[in-house]
Amino acid sequence: MGINGTMTEVEATADVFLTALKALPRKERDAVLVRIAHDKSLARDLLDLAVIAQRRREPSRPFAQYLADRKKRAKRR
């Protein structure tokens, strides 16, 4: 959401497309979703977004700490 809880232009556009997709008859909606799933780039984007949504509540850490931890793990190998 934008300032004051209003929808941004991007969010509004996304809502229009989602509403249109939901309004399609089941068979047509499934055809669109199958095409999205078969498009490697879009499928990868959806997977990335799903992982982000799933991990959103996990605690974060500074990037420098991540790099240091990664370096330590690499030395152990």
N, C-alpha and C positions, 0 to 999 in steps of 0.2 A: 504494500500500500504506500501511497505517496503521503505528502504532508497533510495533516488534519484528517487522516484516515480515508482520503479520497483515492480512487483507483488511478494508477498511472495509465498513460496511453498504451503502453505495451500490455499491461494487465487487462485493459479493456478489449484490446484486439484479441488476446488469448481467450477471454470470456466469450467473445462473439464466435470464434472458431469452435470452442468446446460446446457451446450451446447448439451450434449447427450440427456438430458431430452427434450429439446426443439425440437430436431431433430426427436423424436419419432412421429409416426402417432397419431392423436388426441386420438383415442380410447386407445392406449397403454399408452400414457402420462396420461390420466385420470385414468387408472387403477393403475399406480404408485402413483399418488397423493391421490387416495382413500385409498390405503394401508398406506401411510404416515399419513393420517388423522385418520385412525383407530388405529394406533400404539400410545398408550397413552403417552409414553415417548417422541416420536418425535412430536406429536401434541402439547404437553405441551411446548417443546422447541420452536416450531414455534410461539406459542402464546406469549411466553416470548420475542422472538426476535421482534415480531410485536409491542408489547408494548414499548420496548426499542426504536425502530425506530420512533414510534409515539411521544414519550416523549423526544427525543434527544435534542430538542431545548429549553426545559424548563430550567429555571435557577436551578442550583444545590445549595446545602447547605451542610455544614460540618456535618458529621455523629453525632458528639456530639450535635449539635443543633437539629437534628432530634430526638435523644434520649430524650433531654430535653423537646421538644415539645410533644412528645409522653407521657412522664411522666405527664406533665401538663394536657393533655387531659384525662388521666386515673384517675387523682384526681377529676376531675369534675363529673365523673360518679357516 
